[in-house]
Amino acid sequence: MKLGLLTAPFPATPLDAVADWTAENGFTTIEIACWPASSGDTRRYAGTSHIDVDGLSDAEAGEIVDRMTRKGLEVSGLGYYPNPLDPDAEHSRMVIDHLKKVIVAAGKMQVPVVNTFIGADRALTQDENWEKARHVWPEIIAAAEDSGVKIAIENCPMIFSSDEWPAGNNLAYNPTIWRRMFDEFGETIGLNFDPSHLVWLMIDIERAILEFGERFYHFQAKDVMIDYEGLYENGSLSSGIGWQIPRLPGLGHVDWGVVFSALYRVGYDGPIIIEHEDRGFEATDELVKRGFLLARDVLAPYVH
């Protein structure tokens, strides 16, 4: 395993500066955020463009990888987490086109994985969203196959605010949909597995790792803290709004010993990428860095 971080919390810092700090502080891999350079999503933790993939040449792609390698870093994946199933057809087309550019860039860089969301229309049921995904996703799968790249889907339902209620903006958050994805789309699709989402969804993390671990193409390390006062006030039907709080690893309710025990049992030997969405460590770059270091110290004993 190799421990690294997702660059998204450094939107105003150039990639090389982020990579220098990452390597200097004991990390060995990096997931690079690749939102559109001029019109990225504006939601929190989205919109960072550390590589402009629009028209990226073979030479530019190779040069980026060479720079990371000289710093002692392996690029674990390129990250772009939009909503390809957005009900706005124009927006959906825009993000699909950009996602395909990220896939092409990954192929040119010989980066094995692009990390993203399946997406969802929050007004539709899961079954209705699945039927929509079956029509939208084949062209994305074909682009990945042409570029020799795998796609890893993060398992977050994307229900964090009232405008994502009631069904969320990402379909693939439970075992039922994961099985459908793998059966329908084949080996090109796997999971970018984040155990924190399973805590508040009340899905058994260990069982999920043991069943689906062979389809983990990437792993994001994030934690979540259950605010029991918020849960009392809002109830579980609020789907986490007001009672589940993203935290850095070690500051929430994920049992990292159980997680890594299961990962080793299924033979997972890929990247462990810290995803930083902790409001307590985001006001400045220095706080962001402090959060990453805290998470590093929690996870490093498990990563060999």
RODO-2510 file (C-alpha; in nm, 4 decimals, decimal comma):
residues 304
     n   res          X          Y          Z
     1     m     0,0000     0,0000     0,0000
     2     k     0,1014     0,3618    -0,0514
     3     l    -0,0289     0,6557     0,1528
     4     g    -0,1201     0,9788    -0,0230
     5     l    -0,3696     1,2611    -0,0535
     6     l    -0,6241     1,4174    -0,2883
     7     t    -0,5143     1,7658    -0,3977
     8     a    -0,8661     1,9210    -0,3995
     9     p    -0,8284     2,1219    -0,0721
    10     f    -0,5490     2,3309    -0,2304
    11     p    -0,7418     2,5103    -0,5101
    12     a    -0,5130     2,8152    -0,5232
    13     t    -0,1801     2,6321    -0,4837
    14     p     0,0035     2,5122    -0,7958
    15     l     0,0374     2,1374    -0,8382
    16     d     0,4155     2,1390    -0,7980
    17     a     0,3948     2,3213    -0,4665
    18     v     0,1318     2,0762    -0,3415
    19     a     0,3438     1,7843    -0,4610
    20     d     0,6592     1,9218    -0,2957
    21     w     0,4835     1,9493     0,0396
    22     t     0,3246     1,6069    -0,0057
    23     a     0,6563     1,4355    -0,0723
    24     e     0,8419     1,6265     0,1990
    25     n     0,5917     1,5028     0,4582
    26     g     0,6205     1,1315     0,3993
    27     f     0,3472     1,0660     0,1436
    28     t     0,4327     0,8538    -0,1589
    29     t     0,1301     0,8924    -0,3856
    30     i    -0,1079     1,1658    -0,4949
    31     e    -0,4559     1,1878    -0,6506
    32     i    -0,4711     1,4964    -0,8716
    33     a    -0,7920     1,7009    -0,8958
    34     c    -0,8901     1,7753    -1,2574
    35     w    -1,2036     1,9890    -1,2655
    36     p    -1,2439     2,2186    -1,5697
    37     a    -0,9898     2,4994    -1,5588
    38     s    -1,2390     2,7813    -1,6136
    39     s    -1,5800     2,6539    -1,5083
    40     g    -1,5417     2,3996    -1,2329
    41     d    -1,8199     2,3141    -0,9899
    42     t    -1,8528     2,5647    -0,7102
    43     r    -1,9589     2,3319    -0,4302
    44     r    -1,7179     2,2721    -0,1429
    45     y    -1,4227     2,0453    -0,2219
    46     a    -1,4883     2,0709    -0,5955
    47     g    -1,3579     2,2937    -0,8711
    48     t    -0,9843     2,2443    -0,8193
    49     s    -0,7958     2,2199    -1,1482
    50     h    -0,4397     2,1024    -1,0917
    51     i    -0,4183     1,9684    -1,4460
    52     d    -0,5894     2,1389    -1,7390
    53     v    -0,6829     1,8283    -1,9345
    54     d    -0,8391     2,0217    -2,2220
    55     g    -0,6004     1,9560    -2,5112
    56     l    -0,3274     1,8057    -2,2917
    57     s    -0,0535     1,6826    -2,5241
    58     d     0,1393     1,3585    -2,4913
    59     a     0,4525     1,5563    -2,4118
    60     e     0,2791     1,7637    -2,1432
    61     a     0,1273     1,4510    -1,9899
    62     g     0,4647     1,2768    -1,9737
    63     e     0,6304     1,5844    -1,8284
    64     i     0,3773     1,6052    -1,5414
    65     v     0,4373     1,2410    -1,4530
    66     d     0,8150     1,2914    -1,4728
    67     r     0,7924     1,5849    -1,2316
    68     m     0,5895     1,3820    -0,9833
    69     t     0,8287     1,0876    -1,0151
    70     r     1,1324     1,3071    -0,9496
    71     k     0,9650     1,4204    -0,6291
    72     g     0,9161     1,0572    -0,5237
    73     l     0,5406     1,0517    -0,5897
    74     e     0,3270     0,8099    -0,7852
    75     v     0,0033     0,9449    -0,9334
    76     s    -0,2660     0,7130    -0,7976
    77     g    -0,5442     0,8556    -1,0100
    78     l    -0,7013     1,1645    -1,1604
    79     g    -1,0052     1,2895    -0,9711
    80     y    -1,3165     1,4587    -1,1116
    81     y    -1,6436     1,4107    -0,9206
    82     p    -1,9355     1,5673    -1,1127
    83     n    -2,2924     1,4500    -1,1786
    84     p    -2,3220     1,2852    -1,5222
    85     l    -2,6897     1,2084    -1,4547
    86     d    -2,7829     1,5668    -1,3732
    87     p    -3,1423     1,6431    -1,4833
    88     d    -3,0147     1,9481    -1,6747
    89     a    -2,9191     1,7932    -2,0096
    90     e    -2,6763     2,0731    -2,0965
    91     h    -2,4923     2,0396    -1,7661
    92     s    -2,4877     1,6612    -1,7971
    93     r    -2,3351     1,6866    -2,1455
    94     m    -2,0709     1,9298    -2,0219
    95     v    -1,9546     1,7091    -1,7364
    96     i    -1,9569     1,3915    -1,9475
    97     d    -1,7422     1,5616    -2,2099
    98     h    -1,4986     1,6820    -1,9457
    99     l    -1,4905     1,3420    -1,7765
   100     k    -1,3924     1,1867    -2,1091
   101     k    -1,1097     1,4411    -2,1386
   102     v    -0,9880     1,3414    -1,7913
   103     i    -0,9938     0,9775    -1,9032
   104     v    -0,7912     1,0571    -2,2155
   105     a    -0,5421     1,2534    -2,0041
   106     a    -0,5043     0,9604    -1,7648
   107     g    -0,4291     0,7343    -2,0590
   108     k    -0,1619     0,9735    -2,1869
   109     m    -0,0103     0,9933    -1,8381
   110     q    -0,0305     0,6144    -1,7950
   111     v    -0,2279     0,6766    -1,4780
   112     p    -0,4364     0,3628    -1,4203
   113     v    -0,7531     0,5078    -1,2668
   114     v    -0,9965     0,7970    -1,3014
   115     n    -1,2043     0,8567    -0,9890
   116     t    -1,5560     0,9951    -1,0234
   117     f    -1,9279     0,9556    -0,9481
   118     i    -2,1958     0,7666    -1,1403
   119     g    -2,4226     1,0624    -1,0688
   120     a    -2,7974     1,0765    -1,0034
   121     d    -3,1120     1,2799    -1,0526
   122     r    -3,2235     1,3434    -0,6947
   123     a    -3,5895     1,3486    -0,8024
   124     l    -3,5762     0,9891    -0,9297
   125     t    -3,5793     0,6580    -0,7460
   126     q    -3,2734     0,4338    -0,7426
   127     d    -3,4229     0,2048    -1,0062
   128     e    -3,5112     0,5001    -1,2275
   129     n    -3,1612     0,6417    -1,1890
   130     w    -3,0136     0,3043    -1,2727
   131     e    -3,2049     0,2914    -1,6007
   132     k    -3,0761     0,6389    -1,6805
   133     a    -2,7194     0,5299    -1,5985
   134     r    -2,7521     0,2348    -1,8373
   135     h    -2,8100     0,4821    -2,1212
   136     v    -2,5596     0,7510    -2,0190
   137     w    -2,2577     0,5488    -1,9117
   138     p    -2,1706     0,3238    -2,2106
   139     e    -1,9956     0,6088    -2,3945
   140     i    -1,7883     0,6858    -2,0844
   141     i    -1,6991     0,3183    -2,0440
   142     a    -1,5984     0,3059    -2,4126
   143     a    -1,3709     0,6086    -2,3666
   144     a    -1,2019     0,4390    -2,0713
   145     e    -1,1537     0,1159    -2,2639
   146     d    -1,0043     0,3078    -2,5584
   147     s    -0,7581     0,4797    -2,3227
   148     g    -0,6703     0,1691    -2,1210
   149     v    -0,7992     0,3291    -1,8016
   150     k    -1,0164     0,1952    -1,5192
   151     i    -1,2956     0,4018    -1,3641
   152     a    -1,3367     0,3982    -0,9863
   153     i    -1,6728     0,5159    -0,8544
   154     e    -1,6826     0,6742    -0,5102
   155     n    -1,9624     0,5290    -0,2966
   156     c    -2,1000     0,8549    -0,1584
   157     p    -2,4750     0,9228    -0,1997
   158     m    -2,4097     1,2993    -0,2082
   159     i    -2,6812     1,3996     0,0358
   160     f    -2,5310     1,6783     0,2428
   161     s    -2,7641     1,9710     0,1813
   162     s    -3,1275     2,0470     0,1106
   163     d    -3,0640     2,0869    -0,2639
   164     e    -2,9421     1,7246    -0,2749
   165     w    -3,2517     1,5928    -0,0972
   166     p    -3,4167     1,3424    -0,1178
   167     a    -3,2241     1,0944    -0,3356
   168     g    -2,8799     1,2511    -0,3546
   169     n    -2,6574     1,3175    -0,6536
   170     n    -2,4717     0,9863    -0,6745
   171     l    -2,6464     0,6559    -0,7337
   172     a    -2,3755     0,4033    -0,6494
   173     y    -2,3717     0,4056    -0,2715
   174     n    -2,4938     0,0555    -0,1827
   175     p    -2,4182    -0,3098    -0,2598
   176     t    -2,7285    -0,3546    -0,4765
   177     i    -2,6137    -0,0898    -0,7225
   178     w    -2,2484    -0,2005    -0,7064
   179     r    -2,3510    -0,5486    -0,8206
   180     r    -2,5599    -0,4016    -1,1026
   181     m    -2,2669    -0,1825    -1,2118
   182     f    -2,0222    -0,4683    -1,2224
   183     d    -2,2633    -0,6992    -1,4054
   184     e    -2,3622    -0,4342    -1,6598
   185     f    -2,0343    -0,2536    -1,7245
   186     g    -1,7724    -0,5211    -1,6667
   187     e    -1,4177    -0,4916    -1,5384
   188     t    -1,3695    -0,1316    -1,6512
   189     i    -1,5755    -0,0129    -1,3534
   190     g    -1,4724    -0,0580    -0,9924
   191     l    -1,5002     0,1288    -0,6634
   192     n    -1,3119     0,4195    -0,5145
   193     f    -1,4097     0,2911    -0,1735
   194     d    -1,4654     0,5377     0,1107
   195     p    -1,5634     0,3604     0,4366
   196     s    -1,6947     0,6745     0,6056
   197     h    -2,0162     0,6796     0,4013
   198     l    -2,1094     0,3324     0,5210
   199     v    -2,1087     0,4479     0,8840
   200     w    -2,4069     0,6790     0,8460
   201     l    -2,5751     0,4540     0,5901
   202     m    -2,5545     0,1731     0,8498
   203     i    -2,3921    -0,0647     0,5986
   204     d    -2,1424    -0,3132     0,7432
   205     i    -1,7981    -0,1857     0,6371
   206     e    -1,6105    -0,5085     0,7005
   207     r    -1,8644    -0,7174     0,5103
   208     a    -1,8568    -0,4720     0,2168
   209     i    -1,4775    -0,4913     0,1959
   210     l    -1,4815    -0,8703     0,2096
   211     e    -1,7475    -0,8955    -0,0642
   212     f    -1,6282    -0,6211    -0,2991
   213     g    -1,2598    -0,5758    -0,2182
   214     e    -1,1450    -0,7332    -0,5436
   215     r    -1,3208    -0,4464    -0,7248
   216     f    -1,1502    -0,1722    -0,5237
   217     y    -0,9502     0,0187    -0,7842
   218     h    -0,8759     0,3031    -0,5419
   219     f    -0,9330     0,3759    -0,1731
   220     q    -1,0205     0,7080    -0,0120
   221     a    -0,9570     0,7456     0,3582
   222     k    -1,2092     0,9774     0,5187
   223     d    -1,3855     0,9581     0,8517
   224     v    -1,7294     1,0633     0,9735
   225     m    -1,8535     1,1636     1,3164
   226     i    -2,2155     1,1054     1,4134
   227     d    -2,3581     1,4049     1,5976
   228     y    -2,6062     1,2245     1,8221
   229     e    -2,7736     1,5483     1,9267
   230     g    -2,8301     1,6297     1,5596
   231     l    -2,9556     1,2767     1,4992
   232     y    -3,1990     1,3176     1,7888
   233     e    -3,3258     1,6503     1,6509
   234     n    -3,3461     1,5543     1,2804
   235     g    -3,3843     1,1759     1,2735
   236     s    -3,2296     0,9314     1,0304
   237     l    -3,4710     1,0239     0,7498
   238     s    -3,2795     1,3489     0,7084
   239     s    -3,0190     1,1203     0,5430
   240     g    -2,7313     1,2717     0,7320
   241     i    -2,8246     1,6365     0,7007
   242     g    -2,7594     1,7823     1,0434
   243     w    -2,6110     1,4749     1,2059
   244     q    -2,3250     1,3271     1,0043
   245     i    -2,0065     1,5321     1,0013
   246     p    -1,7121     1,4560     0,7676
   247     r    -1,3887     1,4310     0,9663
   248     l    -1,0289     1,3411     0,9052
   249     p    -0,9251     0,9801     0,9755
   250     g    -0,8997     0,9221     1,3472
   251     l    -1,1514     1,1914     1,4441
   252     g    -1,4703     1,0010     1,3701
   253     h    -1,6405     0,6653     1,4058
   254     v    -1,4579     0,4557     1,1441
   255     d    -1,2674     0,1689     1,3076
   256     w    -0,9481     0,1824     1,1027
   257     g    -0,8118    -0,1380     1,2556
   258     v    -1,1139    -0,3301     1,1272
   259     v    -1,0905    -0,1562     0,7881
   260     f    -0,7248    -0,2407     0,7319
   261     s    -0,7671    -0,5932     0,8655
   262     a    -1,0316    -0,6518     0,5992
   263     l    -0,8258    -0,4804     0,3271
   264     y    -0,5298    -0,7057     0,3949
   265     r    -0,7556    -1,0127     0,4045
   266     v    -0,8868    -0,9411     0,0539
   267     g    -0,5382    -0,8639    -0,0751
   268     y    -0,5871    -0,4942    -0,1466
   269     d    -0,2466    -0,3450    -0,2221
   270     g    -0,3367    -0,0137    -0,3826
   271     p    -0,3260     0,3526    -0,2818
   272     i    -0,4703     0,4851     0,0431
   273     i    -0,5669     0,8432    -0,0395
   274     i    -0,6673     1,0831     0,2371
   275     e    -0,9712     1,2884     0,1393
   276     h    -0,9928     1,6104     0,3397
   277     e    -1,3466     1,7399     0,4014
   278     d    -1,3091     1,8411     0,7643
   279     r    -1,4410     2,1917     0,8331
   280     g    -1,2291     2,2089     1,1471
   281     f    -0,9129     2,2082     0,9359
   282     e    -0,9976     2,4130     0,6278
   283     a    -0,9791     2,7868     0,7030
   284     t    -0,6197     2,8212     0,5779
   285     d    -0,3671     2,6139     0,3857
   286     e    -0,1768     2,5654     0,7083
   287     l    -0,4832     2,4152     0,8763
   288     v    -0,5430     2,1916     0,5741
   289     k    -0,1839     2,0706     0,5977
   290     r    -0,2182     2,0148     0,9718
   291     g    -0,5237     1,7995     0,9040
   292     f    -0,3425     1,5910     0,6455
   293     l    -0,0533     1,5363     0,8868
   294     l    -0,2900     1,4289     1,1628
   295     a    -0,4534     1,1786     0,9256
   296     r    -0,1127     1,0595     0,8076
   297     d    -0,0089     0,9777     1,1625
   298     v    -0,3310     0,7838     1,2263
   299     l    -0,3078     0,5761     0,9072
   300     a     0,0662     0,5303     0,8598
   301     p     0,1011     0,2425     1,1090
   302     y    -0,1398     0,0367     0,8980
   303     v     0,0152     0,1064     0,5565
   304     h     0,2858    -0,1396     0,4490
***
